Amino acid sequence: MTKFVILGSCRFEPYEILAVPNKIPNAWNTDKGYEIASKIFHPAMDEADVILVYAPDGIGKHTQLDIDYARSIGKKVFLLKEDED
C-alpha cells in the first residue's frame, strides 16, 4: 500500500488525511509552531512513499522546510496545483 503525507498551509484546513497541517494554538505560523509540527510530520514523512504539497497560492517558509526535509531523505515530492483550463 502506498502511503501519503500532504503538506501545505493551515489556511486551507480542515483536511481529512492521516497527517495534516493543523494550527498549533498560540504558535501558528511561527518557528516554535513549526518545531512542534515537525515532530508529527517528519516521522510521517519518514514512513511515507509520496509527499503531496497543496500550495494554491505559493509555498511558505515552513512548507519549504518540509519539502527540503522530504527531498533530503529521498522522498518523491509532488506539487498539487489547479488545472489552468
Secondary structure per residue as TSV (DSSP state, phi and psi in degrees):
chain	resnum	aa	ss	phi	psi
A	1	M	-	360.0	133.3
A	2	T	-	-80.2	134.4
A	3	K	-	-108.7	137.3
A	4	F	E	-121.1	150.0
A	5	V	E	-128.2	137.5
A	6	I	E	-108.2	128.3
A	7	L	E	-107.6	154.2
A	8	G	E	159.2	-177.1
A	9	S	-	-76.2	147.3
A	10	C	G	-69.8	-14.2
A	11	R	G	-60.1	-22.0
A	12	F	G	-102.1	8.7
A	13	E	-	-68.9	155.3
A	14	P	-	-86.5	147.5
A	15	Y	-	-110.6	157.8
A	16	E	-	-127.8	68.5
A	17	I	S	-134.8	170.6
A	18	L	S	-60.0	-51.7
A	19	A	S	-123.1	117.7
A	20	V	-	-131.8	158.2
A	21	P	-	-69.1	119.4
A	22	N	-	-127.8	143.9
A	23	K	-	-65.2	136.8
A	24	I	-	-90.6	117.8
A	25	P	T	-53.2	131.8
A	26	N	T	63.7	11.4
A	27	A	T	-145.1	15.0
A	28	W	T	-62.9	134.9
A	29	N	T	59.3	35.2
A	30	T	S	-123.5	165.2
A	31	D	H	-64.2	-35.2
A	32	K	H	-63.2	-45.4
A	33	G	H	-62.1	-39.2
A	34	Y	H	-63.4	-40.8
A	35	E	H	-59.6	-43.6
A	36	I	H	-65.6	-47.1
A	37	A	H	-63.8	-36.1
A	38	S	H	-65.3	-23.3
A	39	K	H	-69.9	-20.2
A	40	I	H	-92.5	-47.8
A	41	F	H	-76.0	-38.9
A	42	H	H	-62.9	-45.0
A	43	P	H	-62.2	-37.0
A	44	A	H	-64.7	-41.2
A	45	M	H	-67.1	-36.2
A	46	D	H	-57.3	-37.9
A	47	E	H	-85.8	-24.1
A	48	A	-	-71.9	154.3
A	49	D	S	-93.3	-31.9
A	50	V	E	-136.4	137.4
A	51	I	E	-112.5	123.2
A	52	L	E	-106.5	135.7
A	53	V	E	-115.6	117.7
A	54	Y	E	-101.7	105.7
A	55	A	-	-142.8	71.4
A	56	P	T	-64.8	-20.9
A	57	D	T	-122.1	24.4
A	58	G	-	114.1	163.3
A	59	I	-	-101.2	123.3
A	60	G	-	-84.7	175.5
A	61	K	H	-55.6	-50.4
A	62	H	H	-72.3	-37.6
A	63	T	H	-62.9	-39.5
A	64	Q	H	-63.6	-39.1
A	65	L	H	-60.3	-40.7
A	66	D	H	-66.5	-40.7
A	67	I	H	-60.9	-45.1
A	68	D	H	-60.2	-42.6
A	69	Y	H	-61.9	-48.3
A	70	A	H	-58.4	-44.8
A	71	R	H	-65.8	-35.4
A	72	S	H	-66.6	-22.9
A	73	I	T	-103.6	15.2
A	74	G	T	79.3	23.1
A	75	K	-	-86.1	150.7
A	76	K	E	-78.0	127.8
A	77	V	E	-118.9	127.1
A	78	F	E	-122.2	131.1
A	79	L	E	-90.9	122.0
A	80	L	E	-89.7	127.3
A	81	K	-	-142.0	158.6
A	82	E	-	-68.0	142.9
A	83	D	-	-66.4	131.9
A	84	E	-	-82.4	-0.8
A	85	D	-	-78.9	360.0
